[in-house]
Amino acid sequence: MADKLTLLWTEICMGFNIEAIVREKWLQVIKSSYERSYYDFNYLINKLTNFEACRAKLKQQEAVFVALIFQSIDYSSKSSINLEICIEKLNDFVTEGGLLEKDIDMVNKIRELIELSVTNSSDEFWEEGNFGSGDTHYFLDINFAHLAQDWEEYREFSVKTRNEYEFLSDASYKVLRRKVLQSFLQIPNIYATSEFRSQFEAKARENIQREIDELD
């Protein structure tokens, strides 16, 4: 049985009449890119699972799907040009798939979403009782959904995060990690959409506080 990535990738690419040889080439590129210890294949599948859950509410679901894949197709904690490399690989796929000629608006939306993932911020995170329902809001919420996994899975991801920053001393890592985690607890909302907030907000905050406690 094909995995979730293969099924969705094939469906989306066939919808744009992308040639099979291009489709299969990039599927392998994507799979090999996520063969790493951090932001790995399981992390990607978790995002795609949440994508499927809210897919019917998206106006440009193809753009959100492709952006979720390419935003982390290249990543290194030691690099300052992760975004540039991801955009470059996206551009290569767009060119080979002929997407500029097929749907330039979608391509622009993909780039916009990937660039947004640098800040991962929206007004709805900062305003109590305010919700978002656009593709941007769902995209951001999908990216934060891993924070609300069961504790065992969350703990595994936190260990992978520490390993990714193995070049930092324990003292330095704890200071920086605590700062990141506390920034989530200091904003009114971790999730922008009503669906993600009602389902994940409480659990995400519980996990984050538990990790902070372990750092102390």
KEKE-3310 file (N, C-alpha, C; in steps of 0.2 Angstrom, whole numbers, plus 5000, padded with zeros to 4 digits):
npx = (5004:5003:5011:5005:5010:5014:5002:4995:5003:5004:4990:4989:4998:4994:4982:4987:4992:5005:5019:5023:5036:5042:5034:5037:5051:5052:5045:5054:5065:5059:5056:5069:5075:5068:5074:5081:5086:5079:5065:5059:5053:5042:5038:5034:5023:5014:5010:5004:4993:4986:4983:4975:4964:4958:4957:4945:4941:4950:4954:4964:4969:4979:4990:4993:4996:5008:5016:5018:5026:5038:5043:5051:5060:5073:5084:5094:5101:5112:5112:5110:5102:5091:5078:5080:5086:5075:5066:5072:5073:5059:5057:5063:5056:5043:5047:5051:5039:5031:5022:5021:5015:5003:4996:4999:4995:4993:5007:5012:5006:5010:5024:5022:5016:5027:5037:5030:5032:5043:5042:5030:5018:5003:4989:4979:4985:4988:4977:4964:4951:4949:4948:4954:4951:4957:4967:4980:4980:4976:4987:4998:4993:4993:5007:5010:5004:5011:5014:5004:5004:5003:5011:5022:5026:5028:5038:5048:5050:5056:5068:5074:5075:5084:5095:5098:5103:5116:5128:5128:5131:5124:5119:5118:5109:5097:5094:5090:5081:5071:5067:5061:5050:5043:5039:5028:5019:5016:5008:4991:4985:4990:4985:4977:4965:4947:4945:4957:4961:4952:4954:4967:4974:4974:4981:4993:4999:5000:5010:5020:5023:5027:5038:5046:5047:5055:5067:5071)
npy = (4994:5011:5025:5039:5051:5048:5045:5057:5066:5061:5062:5076:5081:5074:5081:5093:5088:5085:5077:5060:5056:5067:5069:5057:5058:5069:5065:5055:5064:5071:5062:5057:5068:5070:5060:5060:5065:5075:5086:5075:5061:5056:5068:5075:5067:5068:5082:5081:5072:5081:5091:5084:5083:5095:5099:5101:5113:5122:5135:5135:5121:5114:5122:5124:5111:5108:5118:5115:5104:5108:5118:5113:5106:5106:5108:5114:5117:5124:5132:5148:5150:5142:5145:5151:5140:5131:5138:5138:5125:5123:5131:5124:5113:5118:5123:5112:5105:5113:5122:5136:5140:5134:5137:5151:5159:5150:5146:5157:5158:5147:5151:5162:5156:5148:5158:5164:5155:5158:5167:5163:5168:5177:5189:5183:5175:5184:5190:5189:5178:5180:5173:5164:5159:5157:5150:5153:5153:5140:5134:5138:5133:5119:5118:5119:5109:5097:5101:5097:5083:5067:5065:5056:5056:5069:5071:5064:5071:5083:5078:5075:5088:5093:5085:5090:5102:5099:5105:5115:5119:5111:5121:5133:5128:5125:5138:5145:5136:5136:5150:5150:5141:5147:5158:5154:5151:5164:5171:5174:5164:5149:5143:5147:5145:5140:5126:5120:5126:5123:5109:5107:5117:5116:5104:5107:5117:5111:5101:5110:5117:5106:5102:5113:5113:5101:5106:5114)
npz = (5000:4996:5003:5013:5008:4995:4989:4990:4984:4971:4967:4967:4958:4946:4944:4939:4927:4927:4920:4921:4923:4929:4940:4947:4949:4957:4968:4974:4976:4987:4996:4999:5004:5016:5024:5037:5054:5060:5058:5050:5040:5047:5054:5043:5038:5048:5047:5034:5038:5046:5036:5028:5036:5037:5024:5016:5019:5013:5001:4991:4990:4984:4984:4997:5001:4993:4998:5011:5010:5003:5011:5021:5014:5013:5027:5039:5055:5056:5046:5037:5026:5023:5019:5006:4999:5000:4992:4980:4976:4975:4964:4954:4953:4950:4937:4930:4930:4923:4929:4930:4918:4919:4931:4938:4948:4959:4961:4965:4977:4984:4986:4994:5006:5010:5013:5023:5033:5039:5049:5055:5060:5064:5065:5072:5082:5092:5097:5108:5107:5094:5078:5063:5046:5034:5021:5024:5038:5041:5036:5045:5057:5054:5054:5067:5074:5078:5091:5099:5100:5107:5123:5123:5109:5107:5116:5110:5099:5105:5109:5097:5093:5102:5098:5086:5088:5093:5094:5103:5120:5134:5143:5136:5126:5134:5138:5126:5121:5131:5130:5117:5119:5130:5123:5116:5126:5130:5121:5117:5109:5102:5091:5076:5069:5073:5073:5075:5087:5096:5097:5099:5107:5122:5124:5118:5125:5138:5135:5131:5143:5151:5145:5148:5161:5163:5158:5168)
capx = (5000:5007:5011:5001:5014:5014:4995:4993:5008:5001:4984:4990:5002:4990:4978:4990:4994:5012:5022:5024:5043:5044:5031:5041:5058:5052:5043:5060:5068:5056:5057:5076:5076:5066:5077:5085:5084:5075:5060:5060:5047:5036:5035:5030:5017:5010:5008:4999:4987:4982:4981:4969:4958:4955:4957:4939:4940:4955:4952:4969:4972:4985:4996:4995:5000:5015:5020:5020:5032:5044:5045:5057:5063:5080:5085:5100:5101:5118:5112:5106:5099:5086:5073:5082:5087:5069:5062:5076:5070:5052:5057:5065:5050:5039:5049:5050:5032:5027:5017:5020:5011:4997:4993:5004:4992:4995:5014:5014:5003:5015:5030:5020:5016:5034:5040:5027:5034:5049:5039:5025:5014:4997:4986:4975:4989:4989:4970:4960:4944:4949:4949:4955:4948:4960:4972:4986:4979:4977:4994:5001:4991:4996:5014:5011:5000:5015:5015:4999:5004:5003:5017:5028:5028:5031:5045:5053:5052:5060:5074:5077:5077:5091:5101:5099:5107:5121:5134:5127:5131:5117:5117:5116:5103:5092:5092:5087:5075:5066:5064:5056:5044:5039:5035:5021:5014:5015:5003:4984:4983:4995:4982:4973:4958:4943:4945:4964:4962:4947:4956:4974:4977:4975:4986:5000:5001:5002:5016:5026:5025:5030:5045:5050:5048:5060:5073:5073)
capy = (5000:5017:5029:5045:5056:5046:5045:5064:5069:5058:5065:5083:5081:5072:5086:5098:5085:5084:5071:5055:5055:5073:5067:5052:5061:5074:5061:5052:5069:5073:5056:5057:5075:5069:5055:5064:5064:5081:5087:5069:5059:5056:5074:5077:5063:5071:5088:5079:5070:5087:5094:5080:5084:5102:5100:5103:5120:5126:5137:5133:5116:5111:5127:5123:5105:5109:5123:5111:5099:5112:5123:5110:5101:5107:5111:5113:5122:5128:5136:5154:5151:5137:5147:5152:5134:5128:5141:5136:5118:5124:5134:5119:5108:5122:5124:5105:5103:5118:5125:5143:5141:5131:5141:5156:5161:5145:5146:5163:5157:5143:5155:5166:5152:5146:5163:5166:5150:5160:5171:5159:5173:5180:5193:5179:5172:5189:5193:5184:5177:5181:5167:5165:5154:5157:5145:5155:5151:5133:5132:5139:5128:5113:5118:5119:5103:5093:5103:5094:5076:5063:5067:5052:5058:5076:5070:5061:5077:5087:5075:5076:5095:5094:5082:5094:5107:5096:5109:5120:5116:5110:5127:5137:5126:5126:5145:5146:5132:5139:5156:5148:5138:5152:5163:5151:5152:5171:5173:5172:5158:5145:5141:5153:5143:5138:5119:5118:5129:5119:5102:5106:5122:5114:5099:5110:5121:5106:5098:5115:5118:5100:5102:5119:5110:5096:5110:5117)
capz = (5000:4995:5009:5012:5004:4988:4987:4989:4979:4964:4965:4966:4952:4941:4943:4935:4921:4927:4917:4926:4925:4933:4946:4951:4951:4963:4974:4976:4979:4993:5001:5001:5008:5023:5027:5042:5061:5062:5052:5046:5036:5052:5055:5036:5038:5053:5044:5029:5041:5048:5030:5026:5041:5035:5017:5013:5020:5010:4995:4987:4994:4981:4986:5004:5001:4990:5003:5017:5008:5001:5016:5025:5010:5015:5033:5044:5061:5056:5040:5037:5020:5022:5015:5000:4996:4999:4987:4974:4974:4973:4958:4950:4952:4946:4930:4927:4930:4919:4933:4929:4912:4921:4937:4941:4955:4964:4962:4969:4984:4987:4988:4999:5012:5012:5016:5029:5038:5043:5055:5058:5064:5061:5070:5076:5088:5097:5099:5112:5104:5087:5074:5056:5042:5027:5019:5028:5045:5042:5035:5051:5062:5053:5056:5075:5076:5082:5098:5103:5100:5114:5126:5121:5103:5108:5120:5105:5094:5108:5109:5091:5093:5106:5094:5080:5091:5097:5094:5108:5126:5138:5146:5130:5123:5138:5138:5120:5120:5136:5127:5112:5122:5133:5118:5114:5132:5132:5117:5119:5105:5098:5084:5073:5067:5078:5074:5078:5094:5101:5097:5101:5111:5128:5125:5116:5131:5143:5133:5131:5150:5154:5143:5151:5168:5162:5157:5174)
cpx = (5004:5006:5007:5004:5013:5007:4993:4997:5005:4995:4985:4993:4998:4985:4980:4993:5002:5015:5024:5032:5045:5041:5035:5048:5057:5049:5049:5064:5066:5057:5064:5078:5074:5069:5083:5082:5079:5071:5060:5053:5041:5033:5031:5023:5012:5007:5003:4993:4983:4979:4975:4963:4955:4955:4951:4938:4945:4953:4957:4973:4979:4991:4998:4999:5007:5019:5022:5026:5038:5047:5051:5060:5071:5081:5091:5100:5107:5118:5108:5102:5094:5081:5074:5083:5080:5065:5066:5074:5063:5052:5059:5060:5045:5041:5049:5043:5028:5021:5016:5015:5004:4993:4998:5002:4994:5002:5015:5011:5008:5021:5028:5019:5023:5037:5037:5029:5040:5047:5034:5020:5008:4993:4982:4978:4989:4983:4966:4953:4944:4952:4951:4953:4951:4965:4979:4986:4979:4984:4998:5000:4993:5003:5015:5007:5004:5016:5010:4999:5004:5010:5023:5030:5031:5038:5050:5055:5057:5067:5078:5079:5084:5097:5103:5104:5113:5127:5133:5128:5124:5115:5114:5109:5097:5089:5088:5081:5069:5063:5059:5050:5040:5036:5029:5016:5012:5010:4997:4983:4989:4992:4977:4966:4954:4944:4952:4964:4958:4950:4963:4977:4979:4981:4993:5003:5003:5009:5022:5028:5028:5037:5049:5052:5054:5067:5076:5077)
cpy = (5006:5021:5036:5050:5054:5047:5053:5067:5067:5062:5073:5084:5079:5077:5092:5095:5085:5077:5066:5055:5061:5071:5062:5054:5065:5070:5058:5058:5071:5068:5056:5063:5074:5063:5058:5063:5070:5084:5081:5067:5058:5063:5077:5073:5066:5078:5086:5076:5076:5091:5090:5082:5091:5104:5103:5110:5125:5128:5135:5127:5113:5116:5125:5116:5105:5113:5119:5106:5103:5117:5120:5105:5101:5110:5109:5118:5126:5133:5142:5155:5145:5139:5148:5145:5130:5131:5139:5130:5119:5126:5129:5114:5112:5123:5117:5103:5108:5121:5133:5144:5138:5135:5145:5158:5156:5145:5152:5162:5152:5146:5159:5162:5150:5152:5165:5161:5152:5164:5167:5163:5176:5184:5189:5176:5177:5192:5188:5184:5178:5174:5168:5159:5153:5152:5147:5152:5144:5130:5133:5134:5121:5112:5117:5113:5098:5094:5099:5086:5073:5064:5062:5054:5065:5076:5068:5067:5082:5084:5076:5083:5096:5091:5086:5100:5105:5100:5114:5116:5116:5117:5132:5135:5127:5133:5147:5143:5135:5146:5155:5146:5143:5157:5160:5152:5159:5174:5170:5165:5155:5144:5146:5151:5140:5130:5117:5120:5125:5112:5102:5111:5120:5109:5102:5114:5117:5103:5103:5116:5112:5100:5108:5116:5105:5100:5113:5112)
cpz = (5000:5002:5008:5008:4996:4985:4985:4984:4972:4962:4963:4959:4946:4939:4939:4929:4921:4925:4923:4928:4929:4940:4950:4953:4957:4969:4977:4980:4986:4998:5004:5006:5015:5027:5032:5049:5063:5056:5047:5043:5041:5053:5049:5036:5043:5050:5038:5032:5043:5042:5028:5030:5039:5028:5013:5014:5017:5003:4989:4990:4991:4983:4993:5005:4999:4995:5009:5016:5007:5006:5020:5021:5011:5022:5037:5049:5060:5050:5041:5031:5018:5018:5008:4996:4995:4993:4980:4972:4972:4966:4952:4948:4948:4938:4927:4926:4926:4923:4932:4923:4914:4926:4940:4948:4960:4966:4966:4977:4988:4990:4994:5006:5014:5016:5022:5035:5042:5049:5059:5062:5060:5067:5075:5082:5093:5100:5102:5109:5097:5083:5067:5052:5035:5027:5023:5035:5046:5041:5041:5056:5061:5055:5063:5078:5080:5089:5102:5102:5107:5117:5124:5114:5103:5111:5115:5100:5098:5109:5103:5090:5096:5102:5088:5082:5095:5098:5099:5115:5129:5140:5141:5127:5127:5138:5132:5119:5125:5133:5122:5115:5126:5129:5116:5120:5133:5127:5118:5115:5101:5091:5082:5071:5073:5079:5077:5085:5098:5102:5100:5106:5118:5129:5123:5122:5137:5141:5133:5138:5153:5151:5146:5158:5168:5161:5163:5178)
residu = (MET:ALA:ASP:LYS:LEU:THR:LEU:LEU:TRP:THR:GLU:ILE:CYS:MET:GLY:PHE:ASN:ILE:GLU:ALA:ILE:VAL:ARG:GLU:LYS:TRP:LEU:GLN:VAL:ILE:LYS:SER:SER:TYR:GLU:ARG:SER:TYR:TYR:ASP:PHE:ASN:TYR:LEU:ILE:ASN:LYS:LEU:THR:ASN:PHE:GLU:ALA:CYS:ARG:ALA:LYS:LEU:LYS:GLN:GLN:GLU:ALA:VAL:PHE:VAL:ALA:LEU:ILE:PHE:GLN:SER:ILE:ASP:TYR:SER:SER:LYS:SER:SER:ILE:ASN:LEU:GLU:ILE:CYS:ILE:GLU:LYS:LEU:ASN:ASP:PHE:VAL:THR:GLU:GLY:GLY:LEU:LEU:GLU:LYS:ASP:ILE:ASP:MET:VAL:ASN:LYS:ILE:ARG:GLU:LEU:ILE:GLU:LEU:SER:VAL:THR:ASN:SER:SER:ASP:GLU:PHE:TRP:GLU:GLU:GLY:ASN:PHE:GLY:SER:GLY:ASP:THR:HIS:TYR:PHE:LEU:ASP:ILE:ASN:PHE:ALA:HIS:LEU:ALA:GLN:ASP:TRP:GLU:GLU:TYR:ARG:GLU:PHE:SER:VAL:LYS:THR:ARG:ASN:GLU:TYR:GLU:PHE:LEU:SER:ASP:ALA:SER:TYR:LYS:VAL:LEU:ARG:ARG:LYS:VAL:LEU:GLN:SER:PHE:LEU:GLN:ILE:PRO:ASN:ILE:TYR:ALA:THR:SER:GLU:PHE:ARG:SER:GLN:PHE:GLU:ALA:LYS:ALA:ARG:GLU:ASN:ILE:GLN:ARG:GLU:ILE:ASP:GLU:LEU:ASP)
# end
